[in-house]
Amino acid sequence: MSRRGWLLFLTLGVIWGMPYLLIKIAVTELTPVSLVFWRTLLASILLLPLAAIRGELRGLTKVWKPLLAFTAAEMVVPWVLLASAEQRLSSSLAGLLIATVPLVAAVLSFFTGGEKLGWRRLLGLGIGLAGVAALVGLDLTADDTWALVQIGVVVIGYAVGPYLLDRYLGDQSSLGVMAVAITVSAVVYAPWGIAQTPSALPSGKAIASVVMLAVFCSAIALLVFSALIAEVGPVRTTVITYVNPAVAIILGIVFLSEPFTLGIAVGFALVLAGSYLATYRPRPIPHPQNSR
């Protein structure tokens, strides 16, 4: 990976390790739908005018179908389900479960004509699934089943989103795509988001969480996200989840006093090891040049 790729990777890893903490704080006072609405509305206010001024909205009407599909997979469906799941799960556990995205991305790549699933990748998938099993067996109860299903849908969406972006929207302006996607998300959730907004003003902590989700974890992060896809490709981009859970776990422990359980310890090691193997790419063997 290039120096620019590493910089984008680490930046996004830190930024996208933060939402789990911020969501956990916000959903104590806001419903998942109202949280997503205000998050996407504020982010769209930042991104859409910037994209319009730069003329980066041109041509998007020609790709409206894959653009809507990307919006649904990357934002509309996952964001509300993640917020809903965090009403039951700790932010640390949610962040770690999302770390299984590279496993799904590797399978998706295989079934869409991408890279083959050799023995190393199959081993990675098995180890990663063992990590999920450890989390489910040690940290979750029967009452958490619906939250686990919701996280599963989020994981699938986060794997499909980069694939759609790379395959069908790769020749479009990344800023334009992200601006329209997040604006469409705000429009979709507007009726329910407005209706479910509390009549009393939420606490400063909840408001600050929503603002940070919109500015840093949505507007800025999506720009970095699209740049990272262009730099390293969609499959390697999903490996950003190597960093996310570590940040999420640390923030959850420090700011919310969440426990570092045996399930998280075992699951963290297995999921990350499995994700690494599932997305492993051997370095090409350099061919010696003929001397003349």
N, C-alpha and C positions, 0 to 999 in steps of 0.2 A: 504494500500500500504506500502511496506517495505521502510526502510530508503534509500536503494539503488534505489528503484523505484522512490521515491520523488526527489532524486538528479538527476537522469536521466531526469525525467519529467521537472524539473525547468531549467536544462541546455538546453534541446532541445527547451523548450518554448521560452527562450531568443534568442537562435541562429536562430530559425525559425520565430522569429518576425522581424528579420533584413532584409530578402530578399526583402520585398516589397519596402523598402526605396532604397536599392541598385539597384534593377531592375529599379525603377523609374528614378534614376540618369543615369543608363547605357543606357536606351532606348532613351535618348535624343541625343545620338551620334551613337548608334549601332542599327541595325535592330534586332527584336526578334530572328530571326534564327541565326544570327552571335553571338549574346549574348549567346544563349544556347550552340552553338558549342564551343566557347572558354571556357565557364564555365565547360562543361563536359570534354573537352580535358585536361584542367589543373587538374581537380579532378582525372581523370583517370591516369594521370602521377604519382599522389601521391598514389593512391589506388592499381592499378594493380600490380606494382612491389612488393609492400608489401605483397599482397595476394599470389603472386607467390613464394616469398622467404619463406613464412610460410607454403607453401604447401596446401593452402586453396582453390585452384582451382580444386582439384581433385573431380571427380564425377559429376561435373556440366553439362557435356554433356548428362548425363542420364535424366536431368530435363530441357532440353533446351526449351521445349514448354512453361511450366509455367514461366520459367525465362524470356523469351521474352515477355510474357503477362504482367508480373510484370513490366518489363522495360518500356513497352508502357504505362501502366496505371499510373505508379509513376513518370516517367521522360519524355519520348519522347513527349507525347501528352500534359501533363499539363504545362510543363515549358515554351514551346513556346507560348501557348495560354495565360498564365498568363502574360508573357512579352508583348504580343500584347495588352491584355486588359488594361495594365497599361499605354499604350500610350494615353488612354482616361480617365481612372479612377485615382483618387488619390491613393497613397499607403495605406492610412488609410482605405479607403473604400474597396479596394481590400482585405486587410488583414481581415477586418470584414466579408466580404462575404465568405471568405474561412473558417471562423469559423463555417459554417454550415455543415462541414464534418461529425461530430458525428451524425447528424440527418440522413444523407444518410447511414452511417455505421450501425446505428440501424435498418434501414429498410432492408439493405443487410443481416444483421445477421438473421433477421426473415425469409426472403425468402430462406436462405441457410441452414435452419434447426438449427439455433442458438437459442438465447434467444427469448422468446415470447414478443409480444408487448402488455403489460398490459395497464391498464388505465393511469398509471403514464407516461409511455413512449408515449402513444398516445397524452396525454396532452402536453408533451414536444415537440413532433413534431408539434403540432398546434401552440404552443407559438413561436417556432423557425421560422416557416413559417410566422407568424405575424411579426416577426422581419425583415425578408427579405422583406416583403411587405412594412414595414415602410421605409426601406432603398430605395427601388425602388420608392415608392411614393414621398418621400421627397428629395432625393438626385440625382436621375437619371432622364434623359430626354429621349425623343424618339431616339435621336442620339446615346445614350449609349446602345441601345438594343443589338447590336452585341457583345459589350464588356461583357454585362451581360450573354449572351449565352456562351461566351468563359469561363467565371468564373464558370458557371454551369457545364461545361465539366470538368474543373479542379477539382471541388469539388467531382464529381463522381470518377474521377481517383484516387484522394487522399483517397477515402474510399475503393476502390477496391484493391489498392496496398497492404495495410497491410493484407487484407483478403487472397490474393494470397500468400503472403510471409508466413503467418502462416499456411495455409492449405496445400500448395504444396511444400514449400521450407523450412519448419521448421527444417528439419533434415540436412540441408546443412550449410556450414560455412557462417555466416552472412557477414564477410569481403569479401569472395569470391563472393557471390551473388551481393553485392553492387559494387564491383570492375568491374565485368563483365557487370552489368547493365549500369553503367555510361560510360564504354568504348564503349558499343554497341550504346548508345545514341550519343556519339561523332562521331562514324562512320556514323550513319544515317544522321546526320546533316552536315557532312564535306563538301560535294559538294556545298551546298547552303550557308553554313556558311562562307566558304573561299571566295566564289564569292561575297558575300555581305559585306565582311569586308571593311571598309573605306580605301581608298588609303592613306589618311593622318592619321598620328598617332592621336588617340583620346586624350583627355585631361587626365591629371594625375588623376583627380577625377573619370572619367569613367573607366580608367584602374584599379584603386584601387578598385572600386566597383566590377568589374569582378573577380579580384583576391580574394577578400573577399567572394564572392559568391562561388567560386570554393573551397577554402580552408576550410572556416568555415561553410558555409551554405550547402555545398555539401559533401565534403570528411569527415570531422569530424562529421557533423550532421547525415549523413547516418549510421555511425558506432553507434552513440548514439541511433538513431532511431531503429535499429535492436536489440540493447541490451534492449531497453525499451519494444519492442514487446515480447521478450523472458521473460521479467520480469512480465509484467502485462497483456499481451494478446492484440490482434489487435483492439478490440472495445474500450477498455480503452485508448489505445495509441492514438486514434484519438481525445481524449479529450484534447490533447496537445493544440488544437486550442482554449481552454479557455484562455491560456496565450498569444498566438501569436497576437491576435488583439490588446490587450492592449499595447504590445510592439510596434506594427506597428503604432498605433495611436500616441503614445508618440513620436516616432522617426519622424513621418511625421510632427507633429506640431513643434517640436524643430528644425529640420534640413531643412525642406522644407516649413515651415510656412503654412502648410495645415490647413484649418479651422476645428474646432470641431463643426459640424453642429447638428441641432436637429435630423436629420435622423440617424446620427452616435450614438448620445446619446440614443435614443429610441431603435434603432436596436441592439446596443451593449448589453443592458440590456435584451432584449427579446431573442436574439439569444443564449446568454450564459445561461440564465435560461432554455430555451428549450433544449439546448444540455445537460445540467446537468440532467434534468428529463428524456430525451430520452435514456441516457446511465446509468441511476441509477441502482445500484445493492444493494439490501438490505443485510446487514450483516447477515451471518448465525447465527441462535440461537444456542449457545453452549449447548450440552447435558451433564447433570451432570453425572460424572463417578460413577459407583457403587463402594461403599467402601467394602473392604473385610477384 
